[in-house]
Amino acid sequence: MTYAIVLVTVVGVLCGVAIFKTIGVRNRADFLVAGRSLPWPVLVFTLLSSWIGAGSLFAGGENAYKNGFAALWQPAGGWLGLIVIAMIAGKVRRFAQFTVPDLLETRYNSAARVLATIAIVISNTVIASYQFKGGGDILHLIFPSLDRNTGMYIIAAFVIVFTAGAGMASIAYLDLAIGSLVTVIVIVAVPILLHDAGGWSHVRASLPATHFEVLGNLSVSQAFGLLIPTMLLLVGNQGMYQKFFSARSEKDARYAVYGWIVGTVVLETLLIGVAVIGSVSFHTDRPREIIPMSARLGLPPLIGAVLLGGIFAKVISTANNYLFSPATNLIHDVYERFIDQHASERRTLFVSRAIVVLLGVFALLQATQFESILNAAIYAYTIYGAAVTPAVMAVFFWKRTTASAAVTSILLGTVATIVWNLAGRDTEQSIYPALAASVLSLVVISLLTAPPGPEKWKPFFEAGASE
């Protein structure tokens, strides 16, 4: 009963925020970037909550159940990516557009915009799809009579309606509450689970020694196959850039990154700890469920209910973010750019919400096609990281990059990832051929073609105001 009450409360808060913020949406800037008004504390938690979703809670849990603390190779990629992000956050806010393809067309051309949009839609709808699946798992744990697939459909419907309502404003302020709540509860949960498992010495004695080694059961190539896609997804992440575009100032964008670094290192390490400790007491044929299972069965009812409710809310939040992000691309980078350049604010909002619904249905269809959230996460991270991130990083770090090189890089990164996975090859290894094709084409073609004029790269290298 406690779990049901907490879940109903969470859903009630979600609905209340959505309704309140929907009333305040007046134009596309309100819908897409929250009117560019977000202060850095709000940005910290919306970045943290959108990054730590089913990928960390289910894919990370699945990895930790199988490989122990070697599962930290995956989130460590994000930590490395944050170092890069800290260098460019102010520049991103200074640019003050709506999407990553905005950056790419300004620096390269319209073909780069369109191809990046395709890669982002594919990647982000896959990520949204396994949020639906993870949310269905949580509903099943709380209400055993509700099967996982039915729960998945319920979550998908809720997320689609929620996201189509208020856009970025509802997402950001909801994340502030979710991120702070889950961080506090996870910090409390770890010592309780450790005590109930018999202490650290008993945990070490109960699990294979490889669970506490740097590589564990992973080979070096598998470890980097987890690290590199995660790093590349983060540094080129459409949702992250969109949040920086939403910042109140460049200073707010920079401060948000510092808070994000601290929050993600602490929270992701603790979540892997929950999964490893929980695997001592609980055994399952669905390893992806070990973190919510540990919350449901291994903690006092109130703490467990709050943690499970927080996990549920984070899944909803992440699904919102990764459904909203490609919808932004399609409305801003395709519809407004190529279909109806003079659309009214009202018409644009209507089309935006219709696109959210269509993408939500597409993500749900994808969710019915896979079982391992870990494999789905690596596939999504790779297609984004190999296709989009190299061209995005070149915007800020290499003046010599040419438009033809960027277009080829995006295309080859996308195609190489899809072909590798359609061939049934090891998902964790797909980053190597995809990234090689993307980066080599970016460098070689840039060197073989005429350099771009200063008007192409100056907006990204000239210093601007700091506020």
SVG drawing of the C-alpha trace seen along z (x, -y; Angstrom):
<svg xmlns="http://www.w3.org/2000/svg" viewBox="-3 -41 48 57">
<polyline fill="none" stroke="black" stroke-width="0.4" points="0.0,0.0 2.9,-2.4 4.3,-1.9 1.0,-2.5 0.4,-5.7 3.9,-7.1 3.5,-6.2 0.1,-7.9 1.6,-11.0 4.4,-11.1 2.0,-10.8 -0.2,-13.5 2.8,-15.9 3.8,-15.1 0.4,-16.0 0.2,-19.1 3.5,-20.4 2.5,-19.6 -0.9,-21.4 0.6,-24.5 3.4,-24.8 1.2,-24.1 -0.9,-27.1 2.2,-29.3 3.3,-28.2 2.7,-31.1 5.2,-30.7 7.9,-28.4 10.7,-29.8 8.6,-28.9 8.0,-25.4 11.5,-24.7 13.9,-26.5 11.7,-27.6 12.0,-31.3 15.8,-31.2 15.2,-31.8 16.6,-28.8 19.0,-29.6 22.0,-27.3 20.5,-25.3 17.5,-24.3 19.9,-23.4 22.1,-21.2 19.2,-19.0 17.5,-18.9 20.9,-17.9 21.4,-15.3 17.9,-13.9 17.8,-13.7 21.2,-12.0 20.5,-9.5 17.4,-7.5 16.8,-4.0 20.3,-3.9 21.8,-4.2 19.1,-2.6 18.4,0.4 21.3,0.8 23.8,-0.1 22.0,2.2 22.1,5.0 25.8,4.4 26.6,4.3 24.6,7.5 26.7,9.3 30.1,7.6 30.2,5.9 32.0,2.5 33.5,2.9 30.1,1.5 31.5,-1.9 33.3,-1.9 30.0,-3.0 29.2,-6.1 32.9,-7.0 32.6,-7.8 30.1,-10.5 32.5,-11.8 35.2,-12.3 32.7,-13.9 31.9,-16.5 35.5,-17.7 34.9,-18.7 31.5,-20.1 33.0,-22.4 35.1,-24.0 32.3,-24.9 29.2,-25.4 29.5,-29.2 30.1,-29.2 27.0,-27.1 24.8,-29.5 26.3,-32.5 25.2,-30.9 21.6,-30.9 19.8,-28.8 17.4,-25.9 19.1,-22.7 22.4,-21.0 21.5,-21.1 21.3,-24.9 25.0,-24.7 25.8,-22.4 24.0,-24.4 25.5,-27.7 29.0,-26.1 28.6,-23.8 25.4,-23.7 21.8,-22.6 22.7,-19.0 24.5,-18.6 21.4,-19.9 19.2,-17.3 21.5,-14.3 22.1,-15.2 18.4,-15.4 17.9,-11.9 20.7,-10.5 19.3,-12.3 15.7,-11.1 16.9,-7.4 19.1,-7.6 16.7,-9.5 13.6,-7.5 15.6,-4.3 16.6,-5.9 12.9,-6.9 11.8,-3.4 13.8,-1.7 12.5,-4.3 9.0,-3.0 10.2,0.5 11.9,-0.4 8.8,-2.2 6.7,0.9 9.1,3.0 8.6,0.7 4.8,0.8 5.0,4.6 7.2,4.6 4.7,2.4 1.5,4.0 2.5,7.7 -0.9,8.4 0.0,5.8 2.2,7.4 5.2,5.6 4.0,4.9 0.7,3.3 2.8,1.2 5.0,0.2 2.0,-1.0 0.7,-3.0 4.0,-4.7 4.3,-5.5 0.8,-7.1 1.6,-9.1 4.9,-10.4 3.5,-11.3 0.7,-13.4 3.0,-15.0 5.7,-15.9 3.3,-17.2 1.8,-19.6 4.3,-22.0 7.7,-21.3 11.0,-22.3 9.6,-24.4 7.7,-21.4 10.7,-19.1 13.3,-21.4 11.4,-22.3 10.1,-18.8 13.8,-17.5 14.8,-19.9 12.5,-18.0 13.3,-14.6 17.0,-15.0 17.3,-16.3 14.9,-13.7 16.6,-10.7 20.1,-11.8 19.2,-12.1 17.4,-8.8 20.1,-6.8 22.7,-8.2 20.5,-6.9 19.7,-3.6 23.3,-2.4 24.3,-2.0 21.0,-0.3 21.4,2.2 25.0,2.8 24.0,3.5 21.2,5.9 23.6,7.7 25.9,8.5 28.5,5.7 31.2,5.1 33.2,8.2 30.2,10.4 29.4,8.7 33.0,9.4 32.8,13.0 29.5,13.6 30.3,12.3 33.0,13.4 36.4,11.6 36.0,10.2 33.1,8.0 35.7,5.9 38.4,5.7 38.9,2.8 38.0,4.8 36.0,7.6 34.9,10.0 35.3,7.4 38.1,7.3 39.8,4.0 38.0,3.5 34.6,4.3 35.4,1.8 36.2,-1.0 33.2,0.1 31.1,-1.0 33.1,-4.1 33.5,-5.7 29.9,-5.7 28.8,-7.1 31.4,-9.9 30.5,-10.8 26.8,-10.8 27.2,-13.2 29.5,-15.7 27.3,-15.9 24.0,-15.4 21.1,-17.3 19.2,-17.5 22.2,-18.9 22.8,-21.6 19.1,-22.5 19.3,-23.0 22.3,-25.3 20.3,-27.2 17.7,-27.5 20.1,-29.0 19.6,-32.5 23.2,-33.5 26.6,-32.1 27.6,-32.1 24.6,-30.0 25.5,-27.5 29.1,-27.2 28.0,-26.8 25.5,-24.2 28.3,-22.0 30.3,-22.2 27.3,-21.0 26.5,-18.4 30.0,-16.9 29.7,-16.5 26.2,-15.1 26.7,-12.5 29.9,-11.1 28.3,-10.7 24.9,-9.4 26.0,-7.0 28.7,-5.4 26.0,-5.0 23.6,-3.4 26.2,-0.9 26.8,-0.2 23.1,0.5 23.1,3.0 26.2,4.8 25.1,4.9 21.6,5.9 22.9,8.8 24.0,10.5 20.5,10.7 18.4,10.9 18.7,13.1 16.7,12.6 16.5,13.7 15.9,10.0 19.2,8.4 18.0,5.0 15.5,4.9 18.1,5.3 18.1,1.6 14.3,1.2 14.1,4.8 16.6,3.8 14.5,0.8 11.2,2.8 12.5,5.7 15.6,4.6 14.7,1.3 12.2,0.2 8.8,-0.4 8.8,-4.2 12.4,-4.6 12.0,-1.9 8.7,-3.4 10.3,-6.9 13.3,-5.5 11.1,-3.5 8.9,-6.5 11.9,-8.6 13.3,-6.0 9.9,-5.9 9.9,-9.7 13.4,-9.7 12.4,-7.3 9.4,-9.5 11.7,-12.5 14.3,-10.9 11.6,-9.7 10.3,-13.2 13.7,-14.6 14.6,-12.1 11.1,-12.3 11.1,-16.1 14.6,-16.5 13.9,-14.8 10.5,-16.5 12.4,-19.8 14.6,-18.8 11.8,-17.9 9.8,-21.0 12.7,-23.5 15.2,-21.8 12.8,-20.4 9.2,-21.9 10.1,-25.5 13.3,-25.3 12.0,-23.6 8.2,-23.1 6.6,-26.2 9.0,-29.0 6.2,-31.5 4.1,-29.3 2.3,-31.2 3.2,-30.6 -0.1,-28.8 0.4,-26.5 4.0,-25.7 2.9,-24.7 0.2,-22.5 2.6,-20.8 5.2,-20.4 2.7,-18.5 1.6,-16.3 5.2,-15.4 5.7,-14.5 2.8,-12.1 4.1,-10.5 7.6,-10.0 6.2,-8.6 4.3,-5.9 7.5,-5.2 9.5,-4.8 6.9,-2.5 7.0,-0.2 10.8,0.0 10.4,0.9 8.6,4.1 11.6,5.3 14.3,5.8 14.8,7.3 18.3,6.1 18.2,2.4 22.0,2.5 22.4,3.4 19.7,0.9 21.5,-1.8 24.9,-1.1 23.3,-1.0 21.6,-4.4 24.8,-6.0 26.9,-4.7 24.7,-6.0 24.6,-9.4 28.2,-9.5 29.7,-8.3 27.3,-10.3 26.8,-13.6 29.5,-14.2 32.6,-14.4 31.1,-17.2 29.8,-19.0 33.2,-19.0 34.8,-20.2 32.5,-23.3 34.3,-24.4 37.8,-23.0 38.8,-22.9 38.5,-25.9 39.7,-23.8 36.7,-21.5 34.8,-21.7 31.1,-21.2 31.6,-18.3 33.7,-16.5 31.1,-17.1 28.2,-15.8 30.2,-12.7 31.2,-12.1 27.6,-12.2 26.4,-10.0 29.1,-7.3 28.8,-7.3 25.0,-6.6 25.3,-4.0 28.2,-2.1 26.4,-1.8 23.1,-0.5 24.9,1.9 27.0,3.4 23.9,4.0 21.8,5.4 24.6,7.9 24.2,9.2 27.7,8.2 28.6,7.5 26.9,4.2 29.7,3.2 32.2,3.3 30.2,1.2 31.7,-2.0 35.1,-1.1 34.1,-0.9 31.5,-3.6 33.7,-6.1 36.7,-5.3 34.6,-5.9 33.2,-9.1 36.5,-10.7 38.7,-9.6 36.3,-11.0 36.0,-14.2 39.8,-14.7 40.8,-13.4 38.1,-15.2 38.7,-18.4 42.4,-18.3 41.6,-17.5 39.1,-20.3 39.3,-24.0 39.2,-25.5 36.0,-27.4 35.9,-31.1 36.3,-33.0 32.6,-33.8 31.9,-30.1 34.1,-29.6 34.4,-33.1 31.1,-32.9 32.3,-29.9 35.8,-31.1 35.4,-34.8 35.0,-35.8 31.7,-37.2 30.2,-38.7 30.5,-36.6 27.0,-37.4"/>
</svg>
